[in-house]
């Protein structure tokens, strides 16, 4: 792990954002990258695309071959004309890139890096190996069709830009039309955030890229998933014995399946069962990632969670 914390340079009006596809390709019409690009340009940013997004060819599940996708990450960091890197979407494939990532290239060229879901392993690598704070937040191809959902995306981006442009050490709370943030165990906890998608986080725990948990705030979220799978992920994490070393926990929204094939507790009930036993301050239902809102989370950033206020308070600016 890197001993030095690196805060990326803040963005400004006219900054150049490069959109890359380190996982899957953003297929239209289920995903609408064009609308996401238009929104960023309307906000005053210059937008450029990686070759994998411009080229009309994909590779199996992925936007390109492993080496090409890793090289696109390196090229985006090395390019002096690029101020920020946004991942177009998640999907599958970032785990295959871990062996190719170059610590020195990234450390010598720190930049804002934004993504979530399958981007989790890359972001954990950026902090654990490089020391770079990155951001779980909105990805440009994730652009909904309904006015209400578009409004939620725009509000989420406004919060992200307060962090990336203004450098605010803000307090994050759920909007009034999002699920109510709740606590499992009462109290406050402070630490640097590590985590992301629960599936990828659990898989990494058995590898040499396993993240440090001691005195950290562990953040976990997921797509719509059957509760029995979440139960297995949490049981696996608990069996490592490492969760009890964390300072506290933040859970994003865990959308429930549209139908159950058998009697089952809800995903939230499963989370409550596990984390009441662990006993550390725990907040659930943070409006981010696979929920309607995409409120940001700084991977590597120092935060304080407060179950009385139901908030996540930044203890520092996340950019320089």
C-alpha positions as CSV (number, residue, x, y, z in Angstrom):
1,X,0.0,0.0,0.0
2,X,1.1,3.6,-0.7
3,X,1.8,5.5,2.5
4,X,1.1,8.9,0.9
5,X,-2.5,10.2,0.2
6,X,-2.8,11.8,-3.2
7,X,-5.6,14.2,-3.8
8,X,-6.2,14.8,-7.6
9,X,-6.1,18.4,-8.9
10,X,-9.5,20.0,-8.9
11,X,-11.5,20.6,-12.0
12,X,-12.5,24.0,-13.4
13,X,-14.7,25.4,-16.1
14,X,-13.3,24.2,-19.5
15,X,-11.5,21.2,-18.0
16,X,-11.1,18.2,-20.3
17,X,-12.8,14.9,-19.3
18,X,-11.8,11.7,-21.1
19,X,-14.4,9.0,-21.0
20,X,-13.0,5.5,-21.1
21,X,-14.5,2.0,-21.1
22,X,-12.3,-0.2,-18.8
23,X,-15.1,-2.8,-18.5
24,X,-18.0,-3.4,-20.9
25,X,-19.1,-1.4,-23.9
26,X,-22.1,1.0,-23.4
27,X,-24.6,-0.6,-25.7
28,X,-27.5,1.6,-27.0
29,X,-30.4,2.0,-26.2
30,X,-30.1,0.4,-22.8
31,X,-27.3,2.9,-22.1
32,X,-27.1,6.4,-23.6
33,X,-23.6,7.7,-23.7
34,X,-24.5,10.5,-26.1
35,X,-26.8,12.1,-23.6
36,X,-24.2,11.8,-20.8
37,X,-21.6,13.6,-23.1
38,X,-24.1,16.3,-23.9
39,X,-24.8,16.9,-20.2
40,X,-21.0,17.3,-19.4
41,X,-20.6,19.7,-22.3
42,X,-23.5,21.7,-21.1
43,X,-21.8,22.0,-17.8
44,X,-18.8,23.6,-19.5
45,X,-16.4,20.7,-19.8
46,X,-14.6,19.5,-22.9
47,X,-15.2,15.8,-23.5
48,X,-13.1,13.3,-25.5
49,X,-13.6,9.6,-26.0
50,X,-11.2,6.7,-25.7
51,X,-10.5,4.6,-28.8
52,X,-12.5,1.6,-27.4
53,X,-15.6,3.8,-27.4
54,X,-15.0,5.2,-30.9
55,X,-14.2,1.9,-32.5
56,X,-17.1,-0.2,-33.8
57,X,-15.8,-3.5,-32.3
58,X,-15.8,-5.1,-28.9
59,X,-14.2,-8.2,-27.5
60,X,-16.5,-10.8,-25.9
61,X,-18.0,-9.1,-22.7
62,X,-15.5,-6.3,-22.8
63,X,-15.0,-3.0,-24.7
64,X,-11.6,-4.3,-25.9
65,X,-8.8,-6.8,-25.1
66,X,-7.3,-6.7,-21.6
67,X,-4.1,-5.1,-22.6
68,X,-5.8,-2.4,-24.7
69,X,-8.2,-1.5,-21.9
70,X,-5.3,-1.2,-19.4
71,X,-3.4,0.9,-21.9
72,X,-6.3,3.2,-22.3
73,X,-6.3,3.8,-18.5
74,X,-2.5,4.6,-18.7
75,X,-2.9,6.8,-21.7
76,X,-5.6,8.8,-20.0
77,X,-3.4,9.4,-16.9
78,X,-0.3,10.2,-19.0
79,X,-2.0,12.7,-21.3
80,X,-1.3,16.3,-20.0
81,X,-4.4,17.5,-21.9
82,X,-6.7,15.4,-19.8
83,X,-7.9,16.7,-16.4
84,X,-10.3,14.0,-15.4
85,X,-11.2,10.4,-16.3
86,X,-14.8,9.2,-16.2
87,X,-15.7,5.6,-16.9
88,X,-18.6,5.2,-19.3
89,X,-20.2,2.3,-17.5
90,X,-19.4,-0.8,-15.4
91,X,-20.4,-4.3,-16.5
92,X,-17.6,-6.9,-16.3
93,X,-13.9,-7.1,-16.9
94,X,-12.0,-4.8,-14.6
95,X,-10.6,-7.7,-12.5
96,X,-8.7,-8.9,-15.6
97,X,-6.8,-5.5,-15.7
98,X,-5.3,-5.6,-12.3
99,X,-2.1,-7.4,-13.4
100,X,-1.5,-4.8,-16.1
101,X,-1.9,-1.5,-14.1
102,X,1.3,0.5,-13.6
103,X,1.7,2.3,-10.2
104,X,4.3,4.7,-11.4
105,X,2.3,6.0,-14.4
106,X,-0.7,6.8,-12.2
107,X,1.3,8.2,-9.3
108,X,3.2,10.6,-11.6
109,X,0.0,11.8,-13.2
110,X,-2.8,12.0,-10.6
111,X,-6.2,12.9,-12.0
112,X,-9.8,12.8,-10.9
113,X,-11.2,9.3,-11.6
114,X,-14.9,8.5,-11.5
115,X,-16.9,5.3,-11.8
116,X,-18.7,2.6,-9.7
117,X,-19.9,-1.0,-9.9
118,X,-17.4,-3.1,-11.9
119,X,-14.9,-0.2,-11.7
120,X,-14.5,-1.0,-8.0
121,X,-11.3,-3.1,-8.3
122,X,-9.5,-0.3,-10.2
123,X,-10.5,2.3,-7.6
124,X,-9.3,0.0,-4.8
125,X,-6.0,-0.4,-6.7
126,X,-5.7,3.4,-7.1
127,X,-5.9,3.9,-3.4
128,X,-4.1,0.9,-2.0
129,X,-1.2,0.8,-4.5
130,X,-1.0,4.5,-5.4
131,X,-2.6,6.4,-2.6
132,X,-4.9,8.3,-5.1
133,X,-8.4,9.3,-3.9
134,X,-11.0,8.4,-6.6
135,X,-14.8,8.8,-6.7
136,X,-17.7,6.4,-6.9
137,X,-20.2,8.5,-8.8
138,X,-22.2,8.9,-11.9
139,X,-21.0,7.4,-15.2
140,X,-21.9,9.2,-18.5
141,X,-23.6,6.2,-20.2
142,X,-26.0,5.7,-17.2
143,X,-28.5,8.2,-18.4
144,X,-32.2,7.4,-17.7
145,X,-35.3,8.3,-19.8
146,X,-37.8,9.5,-17.2
147,X,-37.8,13.2,-16.1
148,X,-37.7,12.2,-12.4
149,X,-34.7,10.0,-12.9
150,X,-32.9,12.6,-15.0
151,X,-33.5,15.1,-12.2
152,X,-32.0,12.7,-9.7
153,X,-28.9,12.3,-12.0
154,X,-28.5,16.0,-12.4
155,X,-28.7,16.6,-8.6
156,X,-26.1,13.8,-8.0
157,X,-23.8,15.5,-10.5
158,X,-24.2,18.9,-8.8
159,X,-23.0,17.3,-5.5
160,X,-20.1,15.6,-7.3
161,X,-19.0,18.9,-8.8
162,X,-19.1,20.7,-5.5
163,X,-16.5,18.2,-4.5
164,X,-14.4,18.1,-7.7
165,X,-14.6,21.8,-8.7
166,X,-15.3,23.7,-5.5
167,X,-13.2,21.4,-3.3
168,X,-15.9,21.5,-0.6
169,X,-15.6,19.3,2.5
170,X,-19.3,18.6,2.4
171,X,-21.8,16.7,4.5
172,X,-23.7,14.1,2.5
173,X,-27.4,13.3,3.3
174,X,-30.1,11.6,1.2
175,X,-32.5,13.8,-0.7
176,X,-36.0,13.9,0.6
177,X,-37.3,11.8,-2.4
178,X,-34.7,9.1,-1.8
179,X,-35.0,6.2,0.6
180,X,-34.6,7.1,4.2
181,X,-31.0,6.7,5.4
182,X,-31.1,4.6,8.6
183,X,-28.6,3.2,11.1
184,X,-28.0,-0.4,12.3
185,X,-25.7,0.4,15.2
186,X,-25.7,3.8,16.9
187,X,-22.6,6.0,17.2
188,X,-20.0,7.9,15.1
189,X,-17.0,6.5,13.3
190,X,-14.2,8.1,11.3
191,X,-11.8,6.7,8.8
192,X,-10.8,6.5,5.1
193,X,-13.4,4.9,2.9
194,X,-12.6,1.6,1.2
195,X,-15.0,-0.6,-0.8
196,X,-17.5,-0.4,-3.6
197,X,-19.6,-3.1,-5.2
198,X,-20.0,-6.0,-2.7
199,X,-19.4,-8.7,-5.3
200,X,-16.1,-7.3,-6.5
201,X,-15.0,-6.3,-3.0
202,X,-15.6,-9.9,-1.8
203,X,-13.7,-11.4,-4.7
204,X,-10.7,-9.2,-4.1
205,X,-10.4,-10.3,-0.5
206,X,-9.0,-13.6,-1.6
207,X,-6.3,-12.0,-3.9
208,X,-3.0,-10.1,-3.4
209,X,-5.1,-7.0,-4.2
210,X,-7.1,-7.4,-1.0
211,X,-7.8,-4.0,0.6
212,X,-6.8,-2.9,4.1
213,X,-9.8,-2.7,6.4
214,X,-8.2,-1.7,9.8
215,X,-9.7,1.6,11.1
216,X,-11.4,2.2,7.7
217,X,-15.0,3.0,6.8
218,X,-16.1,0.1,4.6
219,X,-18.6,1.0,1.9
220,X,-20.7,-1.7,0.1
221,X,-23.4,-1.5,-2.5
222,X,-24.9,-3.7,-5.2
223,X,-27.2,-4.2,-8.2
224,X,-30.6,-5.8,-7.8
225,X,-29.6,-9.2,-6.4
226,X,-31.3,-12.2,-4.7
227,X,-30.9,-11.9,-0.9
228,X,-29.3,-15.4,-0.7
229,X,-26.4,-14.2,-2.8
230,X,-25.9,-11.1,-0.5
231,X,-26.0,-13.4,2.5
232,X,-23.2,-15.5,1.0
233,X,-21.1,-12.4,0.2
234,X,-21.5,-11.1,3.8
235,X,-20.8,-14.5,5.3
236,X,-17.7,-14.8,3.3
237,X,-16.5,-11.3,4.4
238,X,-17.4,-12.0,8.0
239,X,-15.4,-15.3,7.9
240,X,-12.2,-13.4,7.0
241,X,-12.4,-11.9,10.5
242,X,-11.4,-8.5,9.0
243,X,-14.7,-6.7,9.2
244,X,-14.5,-6.3,13.0
245,X,-11.3,-4.3,12.4
246,X,-13.2,-1.5,10.5
247,X,-14.3,1.7,12.2
248,X,-17.7,1.6,10.7
249,X,-19.8,0.8,7.6
250,X,-21.9,2.5,4.9
251,X,-24.3,0.6,2.8
252,X,-25.7,2.0,-0.4
253,X,-29.2,1.0,-1.7
254,X,-29.6,-2.7,-2.3
255,X,-32.5,-2.8,-4.8
256,X,-34.8,-5.8,-4.1
257,X,-35.6,-8.3,-6.9
258,X,-38.9,-7.7,-8.6
259,X,-40.0,-11.2,-7.5
260,X,-38.9,-14.0,-5.2
261,X,-39.1,-17.6,-6.2
262,X,-39.2,-18.8,-2.5
263,X,-39.7,-17.4,1.0
264,X,-36.9,-15.1,1.8
265,X,-35.9,-12.3,4.2
266,X,-35.2,-8.9,2.5
267,X,-31.6,-7.9,1.7
268,X,-31.8,-5.2,4.3
269,X,-32.9,-7.7,7.0
270,X,-29.8,-9.8,6.1
271,X,-27.5,-6.8,6.3
272,X,-29.0,-5.9,9.7
273,X,-28.5,-9.4,11.0
274,X,-24.8,-9.5,10.1
275,X,-23.9,-6.0,11.3
276,X,-25.8,-6.0,14.6
277,X,-23.4,-8.8,15.5
278,X,-20.4,-6.9,14.4
279,X,-21.6,-3.9,16.5
280,X,-19.8,-1.0,14.7
281,X,-21.6,2.2,13.6
282,X,-23.4,1.3,10.4
283,X,-25.5,3.4,8.0
284,X,-27.7,1.8,5.4
285,X,-29.7,3.1,2.3
286,X,-27.2,5.8,1.2
287,X,-28.6,7.0,-2.2
288,X,-25.8,6.1,-4.6
289,X,-24.6,3.8,-7.4
290,X,-27.3,1.4,-8.5
291,X,-30.1,3.4,-6.9
292,X,-32.0,6.3,-8.6
293,X,-29.5,8.8,-7.2
294,X,-25.8,8.5,-7.8
295,X,-24.5,10.5,-4.9
296,X,-20.7,10.3,-4.7
297,X,-18.4,8.4,-2.3
298,X,-14.7,9.2,-2.2
299,X,-12.7,6.0,-2.1
300,X,-9.7,6.8,0.1
301,X,-11.2,10.0,1.5
302,X,-11.4,10.6,5.2
303,X,-15.0,10.8,6.4
304,X,-17.1,10.7,9.6
305,X,-20.4,8.9,9.8
306,X,-22.9,10.0,12.3
307,X,-26.0,7.9,13.1
308,X,-27.6,10.7,15.0
309,X,-27.5,13.1,12.0
310,X,-27.7,10.2,9.4
311,X,-24.9,11.8,7.5
312,X,-21.5,11.3,6.0
313,X,-19.2,14.3,6.7
314,X,-16.0,14.9,4.8
315,X,-13.1,15.6,7.1
316,X,-11.0,17.1,4.3
317,X,-11.2,18.4,0.8
318,X,-10.9,15.5,-1.6
319,X,-9.0,17.5,-4.3
320,X,-6.1,19.9,-4.4
